[in-house]
């Protein structure tokens, strides 16, 4: 009996010791878990604290970095536009200057080649001639270079071809009759009246010329009154005037002195007189005369 009691007491004691051991292990386990949690929490906190400060500064840093980049792109694009605009303006300016330079060069070149003008009055270019006019029926109408002109027009073209001069045909608003005899009668009446027939052509670039050849037929010992109108309209001061005339034998008559009176500030030279009947064959005579003047 005592033995059984001893065994029972030993068993109870063993159970009590086992219970105490479990209670002690649970606090340790709890303590270990608590320590582990505390260890993990600081690590998570530390990770969070390490992550958050890193992320928070990155956002402000990225925003300023992106905004200046946009500004830089905008500022880069704007100067590019400005540069393109400047380049275009510069190109336009250069083009305008180039264009202006080319115009001046052409003007100078034209001035160098056309500083000589041949102004002339010719019957056939001022008459109301029919389309089917027979040029051979009148000695005052000449087919020349594919067109109809008069004797003075033929000589004028010869001078222009030899000197490189410009041609200017003096033409009236009211045309003359289609026969030469009727035209001479009208011309005589205009002289008696001191008329100044209105011109249909006007010289606008007189300043470009230094030397003026002035050609006309001799009508009743004088210039056609249309030539008087021309001399009234222009100022030939400082220019050299070289007359030439076609006539039936009267030559210049008093026309050179008349030109000198009308253009007192011009230098009027002795000119060339050609017989009307020999105008179309006067090429050699014209060229020899121009050579003497130093113009061919």
C-alpha positions as CSV (number, residue, x, y, z in Angstrom):
1,X,0.0,0.0,0.0
2,X,2.7,2.4,0.9
3,X,4.4,1.4,-2.3
4,X,1.4,2.3,-4.4
5,X,1.1,5.6,-2.6
6,X,4.7,6.3,-3.3
7,X,4.2,5.5,-6.9
8,X,1.1,7.7,-7.1
9,X,2.9,10.6,-5.3
10,X,5.8,10.2,-7.7
11,X,3.4,10.3,-10.7
12,X,1.7,13.4,-9.4
13,X,5.1,15.0,-8.8
14,X,6.2,14.1,-12.3
15,X,3.0,15.6,-13.7
16,X,3.5,18.8,-11.7
17,X,7.1,19.1,-12.9
18,X,5.9,18.5,-16.5
19,X,3.3,21.3,-16.2
20,X,5.7,23.7,-14.8
21,X,8.1,22.9,-17.6
22,X,5.4,23.7,-20.2
23,X,4.5,27.0,-18.5
24,X,8.1,28.0,-18.5
25,X,8.6,27.1,-22.2
26,X,5.5,29.0,-23.3
27,X,6.7,32.3,-21.8
28,X,10.0,31.6,-23.4
29,X,8.3,30.9,-26.7
30,X,6.1,33.9,-26.3
31,X,9.1,36.0,-25.3
32,X,11.0,34.6,-28.3
33,X,8.1,35.4,-30.6
34,X,7.8,38.8,-29.1
35,X,11.5,39.4,-29.6
36,X,11.2,38.1,-33.1
37,X,8.3,40.4,-33.8
38,X,10.1,43.3,-32.2
39,X,13.1,42.4,-34.3
40,X,11.0,42.1,-37.5
41,X,9.1,45.3,-36.8
42,X,12.2,47.5,-36.4
43,X,13.5,45.8,-39.6
44,X,10.2,46.5,-41.4
45,X,10.2,50.0,-39.8
46,X,13.8,50.4,-40.8
47,X,13.0,49.1,-44.3
48,X,10.0,51.4,-44.5
49,X,12.0,54.3,-43.2
50,X,14.8,53.5,-45.6
51,X,12.3,53.1,-48.5
52,X,10.0,56.1,-47.7
53,X,12.8,58.7,-47.3
54,X,14.3,57.4,-50.5
55,X,11.0,57.5,-52.4
56,X,9.9,60.9,-51.0
57,X,13.0,62.8,-52.0
58,X,13.0,61.1,-55.5
59,X,9.6,62.5,-56.3
60,X,10.6,66.2,-55.8
61,X,13.9,65.5,-57.5
62,X,12.2,63.9,-60.5
63,X,9.6,66.7,-60.8
64,X,12.2,69.5,-61.0
65,X,14.3,67.3,-63.3
66,X,11.3,66.7,-65.6
67,X,10.1,70.4,-65.6
68,X,13.4,71.9,-66.5
69,X,13.7,69.2,-69.1
70,X,10.4,70.4,-70.6
71,X,11.6,74.0,-70.2
72,X,14.9,73.1,-71.8
73,X,13.1,71.4,-74.7
74,X,10.8,74.4,-75.1
75,X,13.7,76.8,-74.9
76,X,15.5,74.5,-77.3
77,X,12.6,74.4,-79.7
78,X,11.9,78.2,-79.5
79,X,15.4,79.2,-80.4
80,X,15.3,76.7,-83.2
81,X,12.1,78.4,-84.5
82,X,13.8,81.7,-84.0
83,X,16.9,80.5,-85.8
84,X,14.7,79.1,-88.6
85,X,12.9,82.5,-88.7
86,X,16.2,84.3,-88.6
87,X,17.5,82.0,-91.3
88,X,14.5,82.6,-93.4
89,X,14.7,86.4,-92.9
90,X,18.4,86.3,-93.6
91,X,17.7,84.2,-96.8
92,X,14.9,86.6,-97.8
93,X,17.2,89.6,-97.2
94,X,20.0,88.0,-99.1
95,X,17.6,87.1,-101.9
96,X,16.3,90.7,-101.9
97,X,19.8,92.1,-101.9
98,X,20.8,89.6,-104.6
99,X,17.7,90.5,-106.5
100,X,18.5,94.2,-106.1
101,X,22.1,93.6,-107.0
102,X,21.0,91.7,-110.2
103,X,18.6,94.5,-111.1
104,X,21.3,97.2,-110.7
105,X,23.7,95.1,-112.7
106,X,21.1,94.7,-115.5
107,X,20.5,98.4,-115.3
108,X,24.2,99.2,-115.5
109,X,24.6,96.6,-118.3
110,X,21.7,98.0,-120.2
111,X,22.9,101.5,-119.5
112,X,26.4,100.6,-120.9
113,X,24.8,99.1,-124.0
114,X,22.0,101.5,-124.5
115,X,23.6,104.9,-123.5
116,X,22.8,105.8,-127.1
117,X,19.3,106.4,-128.3
118,X,18.0,106.7,-131.8
119,X,14.8,108.8,-131.9
120,X,13.2,109.3,-135.3
121,X,10.1,110.3,-137.1
122,X,9.1,108.3,-140.2
123,X,6.2,108.9,-142.5
124,X,5.2,105.2,-143.0
125,X,5.0,104.6,-139.2
126,X,2.7,107.6,-138.8
127,X,0.4,107.1,-141.8
128,X,-3.0,105.3,-142.0
129,X,-1.7,102.8,-144.5
130,X,-4.0,100.0,-145.7
131,X,-3.0,96.5,-144.9
132,X,-2.4,95.7,-148.6
133,X,-0.4,98.8,-149.3
134,X,1.9,98.5,-152.3
135,X,5.3,99.6,-150.8
136,X,6.8,99.7,-154.3
137,X,4.3,102.4,-155.4
138,X,5.9,105.0,-153.0
139,X,9.5,105.8,-152.5
140,X,8.7,106.9,-148.9
141,X,7.5,103.4,-147.8
142,X,10.1,100.8,-147.3
143,X,9.7,97.1,-146.2
144,X,12.5,96.6,-143.7
145,X,13.2,93.8,-141.2
146,X,9.7,92.4,-141.8
147,X,7.8,95.6,-141.2
148,X,6.9,98.8,-143.1
149,X,8.8,102.0,-142.3
150,X,10.0,105.0,-144.2
151,X,13.4,106.1,-145.4
152,X,14.3,107.7,-142.1
153,X,13.2,104.5,-140.3
154,X,15.6,102.5,-142.4
155,X,18.6,104.7,-141.6
156,X,17.6,104.8,-137.9
157,X,17.7,101.0,-137.9
158,X,21.1,100.9,-139.5
159,X,22.5,103.3,-136.8
160,X,21.0,101.2,-134.0
161,X,22.4,98.0,-135.4
162,X,25.9,99.5,-135.8
163,X,26.0,101.2,-132.3
164,X,23.8,98.9,-130.2
165,X,21.6,101.9,-129.6
166,X,17.9,101.8,-128.5
167,X,15.2,102.8,-131.0
168,X,12.4,105.2,-130.2
169,X,9.8,105.9,-132.9
170,X,8.1,109.3,-132.6
171,X,4.5,108.7,-133.3
172,X,1.4,111.0,-133.4
173,X,-2.0,110.3,-132.0
174,X,-3.7,111.5,-135.2
175,X,-2.3,109.6,-138.2
176,X,-1.3,111.2,-141.5
177,X,-3.0,110.5,-144.8
178,X,-2.2,107.3,-146.7
179,X,-0.5,109.1,-149.6
180,X,2.8,111.0,-149.3
181,X,1.7,114.0,-151.3
182,X,-1.4,114.5,-149.0
183,X,0.9,114.1,-146.0
184,X,3.2,116.8,-147.3
185,X,0.3,119.2,-147.7
186,X,-0.8,118.5,-144.1
187,X,2.7,119.0,-142.9
188,X,2.9,122.3,-144.7
189,X,-0.3,123.4,-143.0
190,X,1.0,122.4,-139.6
191,X,4.1,124.5,-140.2
192,X,2.0,127.5,-141.1
193,X,-0.1,127.1,-138.0
194,X,2.9,126.4,-135.7
195,X,1.1,123.2,-134.7
196,X,2.3,120.7,-132.1
197,X,0.7,117.4,-133.0
198,X,0.0,115.3,-129.9
199,X,2.3,112.3,-129.5
200,X,1.2,108.7,-128.9
201,X,4.7,107.7,-127.7
202,X,6.6,109.3,-124.9
203,X,10.2,108.8,-123.8
204,X,10.3,107.9,-120.1
205,X,13.9,106.8,-119.5
206,X,15.8,109.7,-121.1
207,X,18.3,109.8,-118.2
208,X,19.7,106.5,-119.3
209,X,21.1,108.1,-122.5
210,X,24.1,110.3,-123.1
211,X,24.0,110.4,-126.9
212,X,20.8,111.0,-128.9
213,X,20.6,110.5,-132.6
214,X,17.6,112.5,-133.9
215,X,16.3,111.6,-137.4
216,X,13.5,113.0,-139.5
217,X,12.6,113.7,-143.2
218,X,12.9,117.2,-144.6
219,X,9.4,118.5,-145.0
220,X,9.2,121.9,-146.8
221,X,12.7,122.8,-145.6
222,X,12.0,122.0,-141.9
223,X,11.4,119.2,-139.5
224,X,8.0,117.6,-139.2
225,X,6.1,119.4,-136.5
226,X,5.8,116.2,-134.5
227,X,9.6,116.5,-133.9
228,X,9.0,119.9,-132.5
229,X,6.5,118.4,-130.0
230,X,9.2,115.8,-129.1
231,X,11.8,118.5,-128.4
232,X,9.3,120.4,-126.4
233,X,8.7,117.4,-124.2
234,X,12.3,116.4,-123.5
235,X,15.2,118.2,-121.9
236,X,18.4,117.2,-123.7
237,X,20.7,119.4,-121.5
238,X,24.1,117.9,-121.1
239,X,23.5,115.4,-123.8
240,X,25.1,115.0,-127.3
241,X,22.5,115.4,-130.1
242,X,23.5,114.0,-133.5
243,X,20.9,114.8,-136.2
244,X,20.4,112.8,-139.4
245,X,17.9,113.6,-142.2
246,X,16.5,112.0,-145.4
247,X,15.5,114.4,-148.2
248,X,15.0,114.8,-151.8
249,X,18.1,117.0,-152.0
250,X,17.6,119.9,-149.5
251,X,19.6,118.2,-146.8
252,X,19.2,119.7,-143.3
253,X,18.1,123.2,-144.5
254,X,18.1,125.2,-141.2
255,X,17.1,122.4,-138.9
256,X,20.4,122.0,-137.0
257,X,20.2,125.7,-135.9
258,X,16.6,125.1,-134.9
259,X,17.6,122.1,-132.7
260,X,20.3,124.2,-131.1
261,X,17.8,127.0,-130.3
262,X,15.4,124.5,-128.8
263,X,18.1,122.6,-126.8
264,X,20.6,125.3,-125.9
265,X,22.3,123.2,-123.1
266,X,22.9,120.2,-125.5
267,X,25.9,119.7,-127.7
268,X,24.4,119.5,-131.2
269,X,26.8,118.1,-133.8
270,X,26.8,118.2,-137.6
271,X,24.9,115.2,-138.7
272,X,24.4,113.0,-141.7
273,X,22.2,113.8,-144.7
274,X,21.1,110.9,-147.0
275,X,19.1,111.2,-150.2
276,X,15.7,109.5,-149.8
277,X,16.1,107.4,-152.9
278,X,19.4,105.9,-151.6
279,X,18.3,105.2,-148.0
280,X,18.1,101.4,-148.3
281,X,21.6,101.2,-149.8
282,X,23.2,103.6,-147.3
283,X,24.7,101.0,-145.0
284,X,28.3,101.6,-145.9
285,X,27.8,105.4,-145.7
286,X,26.2,105.2,-142.3
287,X,29.0,102.9,-140.9
288,X,31.8,105.2,-142.2
289,X,30.1,108.2,-140.6
290,X,29.7,106.4,-137.3
291,X,33.3,105.3,-137.4
292,X,34.3,109.0,-137.8
293,X,32.3,109.8,-134.8
294,X,34.0,107.0,-132.9
295,X,30.7,105.2,-132.3
296,X,31.1,102.1,-134.4
